[in-house]
Structure formats: C-alpha cells, structure tokens
Amino acid sequence: MTHKELKKQYGRSIVFWTIAYTIIILSLAFVFKLNHNLNLAIKWILAFLPSIPIAGTIYSILNFWQKCDEFLKSRMANHFIKSIGVLLFIITAWGFEENYASAPRLDLIWIYPMFWLIYAFFALFKVAKEERICP
C-alpha cells in the first residue's frame, strides 16, 4: 500500500468513527430526553455505546501507525504526547478549581472531544510552522 493510499484509508476510518460517535451521542441525547423511565440495565448499555467508536478510532490510529513510516510515527506520537500532556494539565487544574473554588463540574464526556481539539491544534501548528520554514 502506498503512503497516499494509507493516509486515505486512515482518513476514511477516522471520519467514519467520528460520524458514528456523533450520531450515537445525538441519538442518546434524544432517547434519554424522551424516555425518562428506562430500565437501569438499558441505560448502562446505551451509555456504553459511545465508547465503541472511541475504540474504533484507537484501533484505526494503531493500525495506521503499524503501517506508516518512522517519520510520520514520530510526528504523530509527538502530537499525541503533547496533547495528552495539555489535556492532563487542563483536567487536573479544572479539578482543583471544582474542589476548591466552586467551579462548575466538567462532565467527563468532554475529555475525548477536548483531546482531539488539542491534537488538531498541535497538528495544524506544526504544519503551519513547516510551511513558514519551507515554502
């Protein structure tokens, strides 16, 4: 598989799992809003559903990393490490704000989208920086 085909496959996979995640989240919001008295077991099963596309995304990333060249692996790993570090800082700082300064509670479901926003920032910043250096 060529590098271009590999990136295309990776992109499709990520888009698929992102769309699946979004559809599940929106569907759950609708279902829970309409059905206030669902069985607890059903609630647990439905609440687990958004985790499946997250697992799919992780699988797609690991599959891509196995097949891509060392430069791209290094670059993506760098973005991941920076993103996780920033996310850990934000989440921990906010946790202290919640505990000691009465900040509003941050639902844990926001951690996954926050990670990808931070990752996108680092990835776009790196590309913009490279284009500035090497026009």
C-alpha positions in Angstrom: 0.0 0.0 0.0 1.4 3.4 -0.9 1.7 6.2 1.6 -1.1 8.1 -0.2 -3.4 5.1 -0.1 -2.6 4.5 3.6 -3.4 8.1 4.5 -6.6 7.9 2.6 -7.6 4.7 4.4 -6.7 6.3 7.7 -8.7 9.4 6.9 -11.8 7.5 5.9 -11.6 5.3 9.0 -11.3 8.4 11.3 -14.1 10.1 9.6 -16.3 7.0 9.8 -15.7 6.6 13.6 -16.2 10.3 14.2 -19.5 10.3 12.4 -20.6 7.2 14.3 -19.6 8.8 17.6 -21.6 12.0 16.7 -24.7 10.0 15.6 -24.6 7.9 18.8 -24.2 11.0 21.0 -27.1 12.8 19.4 -29.3 9.7 19.4 -28.6 9.1 23.1 -29.5 12.7 23.9 -32.8 12.3 22.1 -33.6 8.8 23.6 -32.8 9.9 27.1 -34.8 13.1 26.7 -37.9 11.2 25.5 -37.6 8.2 27.8 -37.1 9.2 31.4 -38.1 5.8 32.9 -35.8 3.4 31.0 -34.6 0.3 32.8 -31.3 0.7 34.5 -29.7 -2.1 32.5 -30.8 -0.5 29.3 -29.3 2.9 30.4 -26.0 1.2 31.1 -25.9 -0.4 27.7 -26.9 2.7 25.9 -24.4 4.8 27.9 -21.6 2.4 26.8 -22.4 2.8 23.1 -20.3 6.0 22.5 -17.2 4.1 23.7 -17.4 1.8 20.7 -16.4 4.5 18.2 -13.7 5.7 20.5 -12.3 2.1 20.5 -12.6 2.2 16.7 -10.7 5.4 16.5 -7.9 4.0 18.7 -7.8 0.9 16.5 -7.6 3.0 13.3 -4.7 5.0 14.8 -2.8 1.9 15.9 -3.3 0.3 12.5 -2.1 3.4 10.7 1.0 3.6 13.0 1.9 0.0 12.2 1.9 0.7 8.5 3.4 4.2 8.2 7.0 5.3 8.1 9.1 6.2 11.1 9.0 10.0 10.4 5.2 10.1 10.5 5.0 7.8 13.5 7.4 10.1 15.4 5.4 13.2 14.4 2.1 11.8 15.4 3.4 10.4 18.6 4.8 13.8 19.4 1.4 15.4 18.8 -0.3 12.7 21.0 2.1 13.2 23.9 1.8 17.0 23.8 -2.0 16.7 23.5 -2.3 14.3 26.4 0.0 16.5 28.5 -2.0 19.6 27.8 -5.3 17.7 28.4 -4.0 16.3 31.7 -3.0 19.8 32.8 -6.4 21.3 31.9 -8.4 18.5 33.5 -6.3 18.5 36.7 -6.3 22.3 37.0 -10.1 22.3 36.5 -10.5 19.5 39.1 -8.8 21.7 41.6 -11.0 24.6 40.6 -14.1 22.4 41.1 -12.8 21.2 44.6 -11.6 24.5 46.0 -13.1 27.4 44.0 -16.6 26.1 43.4 -16.1 25.9 39.6 -18.9 24.2 37.7 -18.5 20.5 37.2 -16.9 19.4 33.9 -18.6 16.2 32.6 -16.1 13.5 31.7 -17.7 13.1 28.3 -15.9 16.3 27.2 -12.4 14.8 27.6 -12.4 12.9 24.3 -13.5 15.9 22.1 -11.1 18.2 24.1 -8.2 15.8 23.3 -9.0 15.9 19.6 -9.2 19.7 19.6 -5.9 20.0 21.3 -4.4 17.4 18.9 -5.7 19.3 15.9 -4.1 22.5 17.3 -0.7 20.8 17.6 -1.0 19.2 14.2 -2.1 22.4 12.4 0.5 24.4 14.3 3.2 22.0 13.1 2.1 22.1 9.5 1.8 26.0 9.6 5.3 26.2 11.1 6.8 23.8 8.5 5.2 25.8 5.6 6.6 29.0 7.0 10.1 27.5 7.2 10.0 25.6 3.9 7.7 27.5 1.5 
